[in-house]
């Protein structure tokens, strides 16, 4: 009886050790996969993303866009989709900053996009 208990305890520890090693290997493999994925994905800077989107859309070239922060240009542009779609000619689009507001200090609440035909 004592021998069976000792064998049972030994078997338990052997199984626990094997499972622990397998779990450790799985964790190490997962960490290595995560590190590899981080390298392929890269690190993104939100300001670079905004800048590239503003450049791709040509928002800085619109009338009135001078000195307005690019984040504001992009936000107002996306909020003004109806105006953009209804404007016959893109060259008629212009950003308008509320009176008394310095364009460099303007927020999206201070700027509107208009289509002057």
N, C-alpha and C positions, 0 to 999 in steps of 0.2 A: 504494500500500500504506500509506504513511504517512497519507494522507488518510483512509483507511478506519479506521485505528486512532484517529486524532483524533476522527473522527465517532462511533466506538464509545464512546470515553471521554466525549465531550460528551453523548451519548444516555444513558449510564449516570448521569451527574450530574443530568440533567434528570429522569429517572425517579425517582432517589433523592430529589430535592427535592420532587417531586409526592407521592410516598408519605409523606415526612416531614410534609408539610403536612396530608395526610389523617389521619395518625395523631394529629397535634397537635389537629386539629379534633375527632376522636373522643374523645380524652382530655378536652378542655375540655367537651364535651357530657356526658360521663359524670360529671365532677365537678359540673357544674351540676345534673344529675339527682339526684345523691347529696345535694347541699345541699338541694334542694327536698324530697326524701323525708325528710330529717332534720327539717325544719320541720313536715311533716305528721304524722310519728310522734311527735315531742315527746321530752322527756326524762322518764324515769320514775325515781322514787325508791322503792327497795324498802320503806322504812319507811312511805311513804304507801300503797303497795299492801297491806302487811300490815294497816295501820290500817283501810283501807276494807274489807278482807275480814272482819276481826274485827267491824266495825260491821254489815256486811251479814248476818253469821251470828248476831249478837246474843250473841257469846261473853262480852263484858264484863258482861252482865246475869245470867249464870249464877252460882249460889251459889258462893262461894269464889274468884271471879275477881278480887276487889279486890286491887289492888297487884301482881298477877302481870303481868310484861311481856307485851305483846300478841303478840310473836313466839312466846313460850312457849305462850300460850293456843291459838294457831293450830296450832302443831306438835303439841301434845297432842291437840287436837281431830281433826286429820287422822290421827294414829296410833291413835285410839280409835274408828274408824269402826264397828267391831263393837258396841261398848258403846252408841254413839249410836243405831244401828239397832235394837238389842234393847230399848232403854229405852221403856217404854209411854208415858211422859209426859215431855216435855222439861223440865218444871219440876222433875223429880226428879234431873236431871243436876247434878253439882257437882264443882268442882275441889278436889282435896285435895293440900295441900303436905306433904311429908315433915316429920316432927317436927324441931324445932330449926332449920328453914330459914326465913329471912325471905322472905315472898312476893316482895318486890321484887328479891331476889337469886336467886330460884329459876331453875333451868334446866329443860329438858323432862324431864330424868332425875329431878328432884325433885317433879314434879307428875304426878298421875294424874287421870283423869276417871272418876267413878263414877256409877252410877245407883242412888240410894237410894229404894226403894219403900216 
